[in-house]
Amino acid sequence: MDDELLAVRVAELYYDEDKTQDEIGGLLGISRWKAGRLLAEARERGIVRIEIVHPRARRLVSERMLRERFGLADAVVVPTPDDEAGVTGRVAQAAADFLTALRPAPRVLGVSWGRTLTEVAERMPDGWAHGITVVQINGGVSLNRRPGTAATLAATIAQRGRGEAVLLPSPAILERVSTKQAIEADRTVAGVLERAAHADAYLYSAGVGDENSAHVESGYLRADDVEELARRGAIGDVVGRYIDANGNIVDPALDERTLGISLETLRAASTGICVVAGRAKHDIARAIVLSGLCSVLITDEATARALLEDS
């Protein structure tokens, strides 16, 4: 047999028949060292492909490519499940695992809110940190159907990190600029925003620019408001601020009424962890990495592939 066919036979015996390299050498009349070399060649040539299918596995090649392509400090990519409905939970688990392993652990962690981060909070293990301060980085007092969501997720992450939560007692978007300015001038709110602006690390996600936006569900915007934002180029929001494909604010007037840290703060952060998953968020994920809105991206394999292929 030529070496290529021999490599196929070695691989079949090793992976399908569970033979040792010594046994394979005896069966094929070659040394165990040659059997080992042929196994390595089989992987290098693509004759053998090894896939780790555990839901908490990571796609290390995609992670390296994302770091190199977009200048990220780190990236976490997990397999995309067959059922799209399960992708957010899988990526949320990856974010919880990343935070638990982060060293040094942040003393002050700034967090946003939304469905994805709620799932992250629910997956944080008890004792993941010791004495952490979790501070809200944008307003999140809900106006209707989701009372306490922002406060609850911040408190959950803090409680499981044996620490405290510092909450921002304000809606995300105010009706008037003057109202927002008055709230920001309040000593308590100003103190929270100051701590948020100097957090050691940030954890946030991104919203879609359509009627499924959490801002619509929470009562801050109407579906036709988001439709108008999309018409003007908005592809989604980051910490409540609607951006276009280049990472620029789409509606400065709306942004003036949005309470929380600025996008410039996120761009300047050494550890800005963005958690984003699913086909609907491919465009906003692309805008985030291209405009430097995160230093760490945690996502699924299909999203990572879309970023690498289209950028």
C-alpha positions as CSV (number, residue, x, y, z in Angstrom):
1,M,0.0,0.0,0.0
2,D,1.1,3.6,-0.6
3,D,1.5,5.8,2.4
4,E,-1.9,7.6,1.9
5,L,-3.9,4.3,1.8
6,L,-1.8,3.0,4.7
7,A,-2.7,6.1,6.7
8,V,-6.4,5.4,6.0
9,R,-6.0,1.8,7.3
10,V,-4.1,2.9,10.4
11,A,-6.8,5.5,11.2
12,E,-9.6,3.0,10.7
13,L,-7.9,0.5,13.0
14,Y,-7.1,3.1,15.6
15,Y,-10.4,5.1,15.7
16,D,-13.0,2.5,14.6
17,E,-11.5,-0.7,16.0
18,D,-9.8,0.8,19.1
19,K,-6.5,-0.9,18.3
20,T,-3.3,0.3,19.9
21,Q,-0.4,1.5,17.8
22,D,1.5,-1.7,18.7
23,E,-1.4,-3.8,17.6
24,I,-1.7,-1.8,14.4
25,G,2.0,-2.3,13.7
26,G,1.6,-6.0,14.1
27,L,-1.4,-6.2,11.8
28,L,0.1,-4.1,9.0
29,G,3.7,-5.1,9.3
30,I,5.0,-1.7,10.3
31,S,6.6,-0.3,13.4
32,R,4.5,1.4,16.1
33,W,6.5,4.6,15.4
34,K,5.4,4.5,11.7
35,A,1.8,3.9,12.9
36,G,2.0,7.0,15.0
37,R,3.5,9.0,12.2
38,L,0.7,7.9,9.8
39,L,-2.0,8.8,12.4
40,A,-0.5,12.3,12.6
41,E,-0.4,12.6,8.8
42,A,-4.0,11.4,8.6
43,R,-5.1,14.4,10.7
44,E,-2.9,16.8,8.8
45,R,-4.3,15.7,5.5
46,G,-7.9,15.8,6.6
47,I,-8.3,12.1,6.3
48,V,-9.4,12.2,10.0
49,R,-11.5,15.0,11.4
50,I,-12.0,15.1,15.2
51,E,-15.0,17.0,16.5
52,I,-15.7,17.7,20.1
53,V,-19.5,17.8,20.4
54,H,-20.1,18.7,24.0
55,P,-22.2,21.8,24.4
56,R,-19.6,23.5,26.5
57,A,-16.8,22.7,24.0
58,R,-15.0,25.6,22.3
59,R,-13.9,26.2,18.7
60,L,-10.3,27.2,19.3
61,V,-9.4,27.8,15.6
62,S,-12.3,30.2,15.2
63,E,-11.3,31.9,18.4
64,R,-7.8,32.4,17.2
65,M,-9.0,33.7,13.8
66,L,-11.4,36.2,15.5
67,R,-8.6,37.5,17.7
68,E,-6.2,38.0,14.8
69,R,-8.8,39.5,12.4
70,F,-10.4,42.0,14.8
71,G,-7.6,42.6,17.3
72,L,-9.5,41.2,20.2
73,A,-7.9,40.4,23.5
74,D,-9.8,37.2,23.7
75,A,-12.7,35.3,22.0
76,V,-14.9,32.4,23.1
77,V,-16.7,30.4,20.4
78,V,-19.0,27.5,21.2
79,P,-20.8,25.1,18.8
80,T,-24.0,26.3,17.4
81,P,-26.8,23.9,18.4
82,D,-29.0,22.3,15.7
83,D,-32.0,24.0,17.4
84,E,-31.5,27.8,17.0
85,A,-33.7,28.3,20.1
86,G,-31.0,26.9,22.2
87,V,-28.1,29.1,21.0
88,T,-28.6,31.9,23.6
89,G,-28.4,29.5,26.5
90,R,-25.3,27.8,25.2
91,V,-23.5,31.1,24.7
92,A,-24.7,32.4,28.0
93,Q,-23.2,29.3,29.7
94,A,-19.9,30.1,27.9
95,A,-20.0,33.6,29.3
96,A,-20.6,32.3,32.8
97,D,-17.7,29.9,32.4
98,F,-15.5,32.7,31.1
99,L,-16.3,35.0,34.0
100,T,-15.7,32.3,36.5
101,A,-12.3,31.6,35.1
102,L,-11.3,35.2,34.6
103,R,-8.0,36.1,36.4
104,P,-7.6,38.4,38.1
105,A,-11.3,38.5,38.9
106,P,-12.6,42.0,38.5
107,R,-13.2,43.9,41.8
108,V,-15.9,46.0,40.0
109,L,-17.9,44.5,37.2
110,G,-20.2,46.8,35.1
111,V,-23.2,45.0,33.7
112,S,-26.0,46.0,31.3
113,W,-29.3,44.1,31.0
114,G,-31.5,42.1,28.6
115,R,-32.5,38.6,27.8
116,T,-29.0,37.3,27.1
117,L,-27.5,38.7,30.3
118,T,-30.4,37.4,32.3
119,E,-29.5,33.9,31.1
120,V,-25.8,34.5,31.9
121,A,-26.8,35.5,35.5
122,E,-28.9,32.4,35.9
123,R,-25.9,30.3,35.0
124,M,-23.3,31.9,37.3
125,P,-22.1,29.4,39.9
126,D,-22.3,30.2,43.6
127,G,-18.9,31.4,44.8
128,W,-17.6,32.4,41.3
129,A,-15.9,35.4,42.9
130,H,-15.4,36.7,46.4
131,G,-16.4,40.3,47.4
132,I,-17.2,41.6,43.9
133,T,-19.1,44.8,43.3
134,V,-21.6,44.6,40.4
135,V,-22.7,47.9,39.1
136,Q,-25.4,48.7,36.5
137,I,-24.0,50.6,33.5
138,N,-27.2,51.8,32.0
139,G,-30.7,52.5,33.1
140,G,-33.1,49.6,33.3
141,V,-36.1,50.3,35.4
142,S,-38.8,48.7,33.2
143,L,-42.0,50.6,32.3
144,N,-44.3,47.6,32.0
145,R,-43.9,43.8,31.6
146,R,-40.4,43.2,32.8
147,P,-40.2,44.8,36.3
148,G,-36.9,44.4,38.1
149,T,-35.1,42.5,35.3
150,A,-32.0,44.7,35.3
151,A,-31.8,44.9,39.0
152,T,-32.4,41.2,39.4
153,L,-29.7,40.0,37.1
154,A,-27.1,42.4,38.6
155,A,-28.1,41.3,42.1
156,T,-27.9,37.6,41.1
157,I,-24.4,38.0,39.7
158,A,-23.3,39.9,42.8
159,Q,-24.9,37.5,45.3
160,R,-23.3,34.5,43.6
161,G,-20.0,36.4,43.6
162,R,-20.2,36.9,47.4
163,G,-20.5,40.7,46.8
164,E,-22.9,43.6,46.4
165,A,-24.9,45.1,43.6
166,V,-24.9,48.9,43.0
167,L,-28.1,49.6,41.1
168,L,-29.0,52.5,38.8
169,P,-32.5,53.7,39.7
170,S,-33.5,55.1,36.4
171,P,-35.3,54.2,33.2
172,A,-33.0,53.4,30.2
173,I,-34.6,56.1,28.0
174,L,-36.2,59.3,29.2
175,E,-38.9,61.3,27.4
176,R,-37.0,64.6,27.7
177,V,-33.4,65.6,27.8
178,S,-34.0,67.9,30.7
179,T,-35.4,64.9,32.7
180,K,-32.4,62.9,32.0
181,Q,-30.1,65.7,33.0
182,A,-31.9,66.2,36.2
183,I,-31.7,62.5,37.0
184,E,-27.9,62.5,36.2
185,A,-27.5,65.4,38.5
186,D,-28.9,63.5,41.5
187,R,-26.1,62.6,43.9
188,T,-27.0,59.0,44.1
189,V,-27.3,58.5,40.4
190,A,-24.1,60.4,39.7
191,G,-22.3,58.2,42.1
192,V,-23.4,55.1,40.4
193,L,-22.5,56.4,36.9
194,E,-19.0,57.4,38.3
195,R,-18.4,53.8,39.6
196,A,-19.8,52.4,36.3
197,A,-17.4,54.6,34.3
198,H,-14.4,53.2,36.2
199,A,-15.3,49.5,36.4
200,D,-12.5,46.9,36.0
201,A,-14.5,45.0,33.4
202,Y,-17.8,45.3,31.5
203,L,-20.4,42.6,30.6
204,Y,-23.0,43.4,28.0
205,S,-24.9,42.1,25.0
206,A,-26.5,43.7,22.0
207,G,-30.1,44.2,21.0
208,V,-31.7,43.7,17.5
209,G,-33.1,46.7,15.6
210,D,-36.6,45.4,15.1
211,E,-39.9,44.9,16.9
212,N,-38.2,42.2,19.0
213,S,-36.1,44.7,20.7
214,A,-36.1,44.5,24.5
215,H,-36.7,48.3,24.5
216,V,-40.1,47.6,22.8
217,E,-40.9,44.8,25.2
218,S,-39.9,46.9,28.2
219,G,-42.0,49.9,27.0
220,Y,-39.3,52.4,26.2
221,L,-39.9,52.5,22.5
222,R,-42.8,51.5,20.2
223,A,-42.4,49.1,17.3
224,D,-42.7,52.0,14.8
225,D,-39.9,53.9,16.7
226,V,-37.5,51.0,16.1
227,E,-38.7,50.7,12.5
228,E,-37.8,54.4,12.0
229,L,-34.4,53.8,13.6
230,A,-33.8,50.9,11.2
231,R,-34.9,53.1,8.2
232,R,-32.2,55.5,9.3
233,G,-29.6,52.7,9.4
234,A,-29.8,51.3,12.9
235,I,-28.9,47.6,13.1
236,G,-29.3,47.3,16.8
237,D,-28.3,48.7,20.2
238,V,-25.4,48.4,22.6
239,V,-26.1,49.4,26.2
240,G,-29.2,51.0,24.9
241,R,-27.5,53.1,22.2
242,Y,-28.6,52.5,18.6
243,I,-25.8,52.2,16.1
244,D,-25.3,51.7,12.4
245,A,-23.0,49.2,10.7
246,N,-20.0,51.4,11.4
247,G,-20.7,51.6,15.1
248,N,-21.9,55.2,14.9
249,I,-24.9,56.6,16.8
250,V,-27.9,56.8,14.5
251,D,-30.2,59.2,16.3
252,P,-28.3,61.8,18.4
253,A,-31.5,63.2,19.9
254,L,-32.5,59.7,21.2
255,D,-29.0,59.1,22.4
256,E,-29.2,62.3,24.4
257,R,-32.2,60.9,26.3
258,T,-30.4,57.5,27.0
259,L,-29.0,57.2,30.4
260,G,-25.8,55.2,31.0
261,I,-22.1,55.0,30.1
262,S,-21.0,56.0,26.7
263,L,-19.8,53.9,23.8
264,E,-16.5,55.6,24.1
265,T,-16.2,54.2,27.6
266,L,-16.7,50.7,26.2
267,R,-14.1,51.3,23.4
268,A,-11.5,52.4,26.0
269,A,-12.1,49.5,28.3
270,S,-9.3,46.9,28.6
271,T,-11.9,44.2,29.4
272,G,-15.2,44.8,27.6
273,I,-17.0,41.4,27.3
274,C,-19.7,41.3,24.7
275,V,-22.0,38.2,24.7
276,V,-24.0,37.8,21.4
277,A,-25.6,34.8,19.8
278,G,-27.9,33.8,17.0
279,R,-28.5,34.6,13.3
280,A,-30.6,37.7,14.1
281,K,-27.6,39.3,15.7
282,H,-24.9,38.7,13.0
283,D,-25.1,42.3,11.8
284,I,-24.9,44.0,15.2
285,A,-22.0,41.6,16.2
286,R,-20.1,42.6,13.0
287,A,-20.6,46.3,13.9
288,I,-19.3,45.7,17.4
289,V,-16.1,44.0,16.4
290,L,-15.4,46.3,13.5
291,S,-15.8,49.5,15.5
292,G,-13.9,48.3,18.5
293,L,-16.8,48.1,20.9
294,C,-15.5,45.1,22.8
295,S,-12.2,43.5,23.6
296,V,-13.7,40.1,24.3
297,L,-16.3,38.4,22.1
298,I,-18.3,35.4,23.4
299,T,-20.5,33.9,20.6
300,D,-21.6,30.8,18.7
301,E,-19.8,29.2,15.8
302,A,-22.3,30.3,13.1
303,T,-21.9,33.9,14.2
304,A,-18.1,33.6,14.3
305,R,-18.2,32.1,10.8
306,A,-20.4,34.9,9.5
307,L,-18.0,37.5,10.9
308,L,-14.9,35.9,9.4
309,E,-16.5,35.3,6.0
310,D,-18.0,38.8,5.6
311,S,-15.4,41.0,7.1
